[in-house]
Amino acid sequence: MQGLTQDSTQNKLILLFIFDQMEMPLSESTIMDLCQNKNNWIEYVNCKLALEQLMEANFICKLKGGGNEFFYNLTVEGRVCLAHFFVRIPSSTRDTISNYIKNSRMNYRRKQEYSSSYIKRDDGTYDVILRITDTIQPTLEIKLNVPNRNTAKYIDKNWGEKAASVYLQIYDSLVE
């Protein structure tokens, strides 16, 4: 799909529609990836401007996440605005956005909520830090010490796919 339009109002409505379809707070990097990098729905500068204007109008709010990251979320006022004006987004555009988000929502959720990293220790082993973060606070954080870089890389690479099942196993083991 080609870049849609640089109409300021339509860009803001598209952003509100994306928040509504994603059903979760979004980091700025996720917003830019959705709108500009992967889909070319809104140009980078126009997307940044629309985000600022939506915040000023109280249609989205900014939440402090874990670490230094911030997330944006749709407000009640934003939902009301979208309900009144979503018809100004062409139906083909709404369908394209809805289909893309339906097919990629979980990947974006994983990227935002499941993180991992590894660092080398002085003794040559590696610490692997695995996190599941709800937008505002950590839900789970595990630190593993592993013998070598290959093992650390393997765990780091697989965390996004395994995080939910690992969390469930730990939770069930502790609650039962």
HELIX and SHEET records of a PDB file:
HELIX    1   1 SER A    8  MET A   22  1                                  15    
HELIX    2   2 GLU A   28  MET A   32  1                                   5    
HELIX    3   3 ASP A   33  ASN A   37  3                                   5    
HELIX    4   4 TYR A   44  GLU A   56  1                                  13    
HELIX    5   5 VAL A   76  PHE A   85  1                                  10    
HELIX    6   6 PHE A   86  ARG A   88  5                                   3    
HELIX    7   7 SER A   91  GLU A  113  1                                  23    
HELIX    8   8 ARG A  149  VAL A  175  1                                  27    
SHEET    1   A 3 LEU A  26  SER A  27  0                                        
SHEET    2   A 3 PHE A  70  LEU A  74 -1                                        
SHEET    3   A 3 ILE A  60  LYS A  64 -1                                        
SHEET    1   B 3 TYR A 114  LYS A 120  0                                        
SHEET    2   B 3 TYR A 126  THR A 133 -1                                        
SHEET    3   B 3 PRO A 138  VAL A 146 -1                                        
END                                                                             
